[in-house]
Amino acid sequence: MSFDDLIGVPFQFGARGPEAYDCFGLTKEVLRRFGIYWDWDIEADELTEPVRAAISDAFTDGPWVPVDDRRIGDVVLMGANGKWSHIAPVVTTQGDLLHLSASTLGAVLLQPNKMRFYGFMRQQAYRWRG
């Protein structure tokens, strides 16, 4: 499966595509392409504490199970200091993430260990069990 059409797509908070996405919108688009239709969504114009809490709750109480071995179609929550602040899907057998940067890069493929460069020291992968 190719995601070439998503590479370079710009970040826009709250966007659900196809011209722009936020990291949650991009993750949902990738999941849709894998046949995973997650109907949970959140509307927000910024990453506030209630938004962070809602995302965390969606993964602890929702149709996702934490895993240690990452596979294509898994979702990785990332953050630092005990708070989740980013989400990205696993899109290659090597575990690469389709990361949506708020910089001018837009969506890029990155190895998980490179996410530390962006300050995401904490990572947890989740697998759909829906």
Secondary structure, DSSP 8 states (H G I E B T S, - for coil): ---GGGTT--B-TT-BSSS-B-HHHHHHHHHHHTT---------SS--HHHHHHHHHHHHHSSEEEESS--TT-EEEEEETTEEEEEEEB-STT--EEEE-SSTT-EEEE-GGGGGGGT--EEEEEEE--
